[in-house]
Amino acid sequence: MSERKRTARIFKMRGLSIQSSALDALLNVLHREKESNNNNSSNNSNSKHNNNNNDTLLSIIDEIKDRMLNNINNPNRGSTVVTVSLLEEVVATLSRDAKDVTDEAVQMLDS
């Protein structure tokens, strides 16, 4: 089964639909994440990388579902279709690292 079909199926199994453009963007993110993990730990097995990729995908899906259900300002609240804009927000949130959080805190203290 292709990666595209497998990913879309995982979304469906969790009660979500994903726009084609959002699926393309998500596959790009997962591919970059996989490459990053391969570069950081070249001596680990492929199955561990696949598990990391699945963990990343499931984390993204969980965050998407949380935002869809809990964000009062979401105009698509109650919708089950994942859009590119929602995916961008979720990936940006999950991609924040400790340096980003520290920089943001320093900016707040400086103002």
C-alpha positions as CSV (number, residue, x, y, z in Angstrom):
1,M,0.0,0.0,0.0
2,S,1.4,3.4,-0.9
3,E,2.3,5.9,1.8
4,R,-0.4,8.2,0.6
5,K,-3.2,5.7,0.8
6,R,-1.9,4.4,4.2
7,T,-1.9,7.9,5.7
8,A,-5.3,8.7,4.3
9,R,-6.6,5.4,5.7
10,I,-5.2,6.2,9.2
11,F,-7.1,9.5,9.1
12,K,-10.3,7.7,8.1
13,M,-9.9,5.2,10.9
14,R,-9.8,8.1,13.3
15,G,-12.9,9.7,11.9
16,L,-11.2,12.4,9.8
17,S,-10.9,13.2,6.1
18,I,-7.9,15.0,4.8
19,Q,-7.9,17.3,1.8
20,S,-5.5,16.2,-1.0
21,S,-3.4,19.3,-0.7
22,A,-3.2,18.8,3.1
23,L,-2.2,15.1,2.6
24,D,0.6,16.2,0.2
25,A,1.9,18.7,2.8
26,L,1.7,16.1,5.6
27,L,3.6,13.5,3.6
28,N,6.3,16.2,2.9
29,V,6.5,16.9,6.7
30,L,6.7,13.2,7.5
31,H,9.4,12.7,4.8
32,R,11.5,15.5,6.2
33,E,11.1,14.2,9.7
34,K,12.2,10.7,8.6
35,E,15.3,12.2,6.8
36,S,16.1,14.2,10.0
37,N,15.9,11.1,12.1
38,N,18.0,9.1,9.6
39,N,20.7,11.8,9.7
40,N,20.7,12.1,13.5
41,S,20.9,8.3,14.2
42,S,22.3,6.4,11.3
43,N,23.0,3.3,13.3
44,N,19.3,2.5,14.2
45,S,17.1,0.1,12.4
46,N,14.5,1.0,9.8
47,S,11.6,-0.4,12.0
48,K,12.5,2.1,14.7
49,H,12.4,5.0,12.1
50,N,9.0,3.7,10.9
51,N,7.7,3.7,14.5
52,N,9.0,7.3,14.9
53,N,7.2,8.3,11.7
54,N,4.0,6.6,13.0
55,D,4.4,8.3,16.3
56,T,4.8,11.7,14.6
57,L,1.7,11.1,12.4
58,L,-0.4,10.0,15.4
59,S,0.8,13.1,17.4
60,I,-0.3,15.3,14.5
61,I,-3.7,13.6,14.3
62,D,-4.3,13.9,18.0
63,E,-3.5,17.6,18.0
64,I,-5.7,18.1,14.9
65,K,-8.6,16.4,16.7
66,D,-8.0,18.5,19.8
67,R,-8.1,21.7,17.8
68,M,-11.2,20.7,15.9
69,L,-13.1,19.8,19.0
70,N,-11.9,22.4,21.5
71,N,-11.2,25.6,19.5
72,I,-14.2,27.8,19.9
73,N,-12.9,30.3,17.3
74,N,-12.6,27.6,14.7
75,P,-15.0,28.3,11.8
76,N,-14.9,24.6,10.9
77,R,-15.7,23.4,14.4
78,G,-17.5,20.1,14.1
79,S,-16.0,19.5,10.6
80,T,-14.0,16.4,10.1
81,V,-12.1,17.6,7.1
82,V,-8.4,18.5,7.7
83,T,-7.3,21.5,5.7
84,V,-3.9,22.8,4.8
85,S,-4.2,25.8,7.1
86,L,-5.1,23.6,10.1
87,L,-2.3,21.2,9.3
88,E,0.1,24.2,9.1
89,E,-0.9,25.4,12.5
90,V,-0.6,22.0,14.1
91,V,2.8,21.3,12.6
92,A,4.1,24.7,13.7
93,T,2.9,24.1,17.2
94,L,4.4,20.7,17.5
95,S,7.7,21.9,15.9
96,R,8.4,24.4,18.5
97,D,11.4,23.5,20.5
98,A,12.8,24.6,23.8
99,K,14.7,27.5,22.2
100,D,11.5,28.8,20.7
101,V,9.8,28.7,24.0
102,T,12.7,30.5,25.7
103,D,12.9,33.2,23.1
104,E,9.2,33.8,23.4
105,A,9.5,34.1,27.2
106,V,12.4,36.5,26.9
107,Q,10.4,38.7,24.4
108,M,7.5,38.8,26.9
109,L,9.8,39.9,29.7
110,D,11.5,42.6,27.6
111,S,8.2,44.2,26.7
